[in-house]
Every structure is written in C-alpha cells, then in structure tokens.
C-alpha cells in the first residue's frame, strides 16, 4: 500500500516516519514540489529525532527520504502559529491544510 500524504493532511492525522537517522512524529501541513523538483512535505515536528538538535518545530522533508511512513493513531486540531498555506519552499502545492 502506498501511503497517501494528502489523505493524512486532509484528515489532520499525525504521522511518523524515519528520516535522516531517526524516528520523527509530525503534523503534516503542506505537500508539494520544491524548486529543485523534489516532492516535499512541510510539517510541524512534535517529537522525535533531529540531526539539527531542534526536535520540535517547522521542517521541510523530502518525500523520497521518508521511510516507513505510518499514521500515529492521533490527530491534530487548529493550525500552528507561522503556518503559511502558500509555502515559499514549494513551487507547486499538491495539497495542504
């Protein structure tokens, strides 16, 4: 089964996946294409690993580097501060909150 990022965004499902060396738990907000042609996800990481040391906050993830994506079993409500539905990190938005 292929994981549906847009379904997770529209249903406000918190997701988890392995990325850059560790497990991340993320509220997915915006899915699209970066200026370099990569499919990317803008999400608010609520817990887990971070190579930068910042385990909580807004992050941009390359879809092809996300491994074992799954639903966490929890949902999120509302919108985090500083969320921009017209994400400048993307040249094309496929779906968003």
Secondary structure as the mmCIF struct_conf table of DSSP 4:
data_model
#
loop_
_struct_conf.conf_type_id
_struct_conf.id
_struct_conf.beg_label_comp_id
_struct_conf.beg_label_asym_id
_struct_conf.beg_label_seq_id
_struct_conf.end_label_comp_id
_struct_conf.end_label_asym_id
_struct_conf.end_label_seq_id
HELX_RH_AL_P HELX_RH_AL_P1 UNK A 5 UNK A 10
TURN_TY1_P TURN_TY1_P1 UNK A 11 UNK A 12
STRN STRN1 UNK A 13 UNK A 19
TURN_TY1_P TURN_TY1_P2 UNK A 20 UNK A 21
STRN STRN2 UNK A 22 UNK A 33
TURN_TY1_P TURN_TY1_P3 UNK A 35 UNK A 36
BEND BEND1 UNK A 37 UNK A 37
STRN STRN3 UNK A 39 UNK A 48
TURN_TY1_P TURN_TY1_P4 UNK A 51 UNK A 52
BEND BEND2 UNK A 53 UNK A 53
BEND BEND3 UNK A 56 UNK A 56
STRN STRN4 UNK A 57 UNK A 62
HELX_RH_3T_P HELX_RH_3T_P1 UNK A 63 UNK A 65
STRN STRN5 UNK A 67 UNK A 75
BEND BEND4 UNK A 78 UNK A 78
TURN_TY1_P TURN_TY1_P5 UNK A 81 UNK A 82
BEND BEND5 UNK A 85 UNK A 86
TURN_TY1_P TURN_TY1_P6 UNK A 88 UNK A 89
BEND BEND6 UNK A 91 UNK A 91
STRN STRN6 UNK A 92 UNK A 96
#
